[in-house]
Amino acid sequence: MERFEKSEERFEEAKKYFVGGVNSPARAYDPFPIFMERGEGNKLVDIQGNEFIDYSLAFGPMIFGHVHPKLKEKVVEQIEKGWAFGTPCEDGIEFGRRLVERFGSIDKVRLVNTGTEATMSAIRLARGYTGRDKIVKFSGGFHGAHDSVLIEAGSGASTHGSPDSLGVPEDFAKHTIVVPWNDEEKMKKVFEEKGDEIACIIAEPITGNYGCIPPEPNFLNLLRDLTEANGSLLIFDEVITGFRVSSGGAQEHFGIEPDLTTLGKIGGGGFPIGIFGGREDIMEEVSPSGDVYQAGTFSANPVVVSAGIQALKILEEENVIEKANRKGEELRSKLREGLAGEDVLVQGISSMFSLFLTDQDEVKNKQDVKRCDLEGYNDLHRELAKRGVYFPPSQFETSFLTHLHTEEDLERTVEAVERSLEVLS
């Protein structure tokens, strides 16, 4: 494609040095990924100068847009002072305070470097606290790339047809129980049979890695009730939803308090960060206070915590979450109106949404997603890119909005989707 010929050339070169030409499988798609050069607000610009309305937003974290001037200023200011000390830094205290004040379920936190590290550490903590080995996760749910959760993983793993990773020993994987999302009866059965062996449930309160699928009414309440009745912990993986759905995350939106929470993405202003936190009696089991070991040289890095503080300030000062949520509602409404009569399901919540190419009335779990036209979505992604609209490159991902998307952006997006589907029909 002439419009993207430079990206095609660069991808051929990248394949000489990187496995599959990429450094994360979620970035790989046929015939080649588009190489981006810069971000500007809610837009991306590729190496050929093509501009896109961005609905991927780096898979979620850029809710306040790319290169926010206040965030950039704060980061540059800190870089001039230094960027890695291997010691505590004063900004870390303020960031921790802001996190604890923001989430009612969190008494103490530990800062790490990635969402993967946060979920891995939270699961280890749940096992250490309860003295149990088994965990429950949901089919297709993605909680990072570590052994406990790479069992029927979603996102890149499902897209590439290998939901179970090689290298995960069967003896280890047997401790992970996989249940379909939104399936109350199977959840109850698991706890009837294994309740006294289960250390925790880990769940995205709104799934984001096989499309945006909110919980059915009372499903999260069931998870809370089952864990409390059986002495297990409930972990909400809010790496995606934590600073997006509401001020206090999806847990505040649904009124359910987990025992542990994992956070990331937006919380670091788009810089690499992971966070896990929860009840004080549980968190005190983490080293050096307790015997559950966790450590990281770059944890609470001064650049990242300064970015995190500024990001949380921007969310409040610019009313980012409420504005982005309104944009989400507006776009979903416009898409449903424009696509009436098409085999396309528009589904989402707050500033998250997915277009499922299906004649189903509702997508409730991974099996429903697999019945969608997955190849058709890949074709749609390419057609939208030709028209200057950038959606995530897989049906298994979720699309996101910022508070900066304009009425004109939304109208252009609906028109691009309509025309792309016409071309593909």
Order of alpha helices (4+ residues) and beta strands (2+ residues): alpha-beta-beta-beta-alpha-alpha-beta-alpha-beta-alpha-alpha-beta-alpha-beta-alpha-beta-alpha-beta-beta-alpha-alpha-alpha-beta-beta-alpha-alpha-beta-beta-alpha
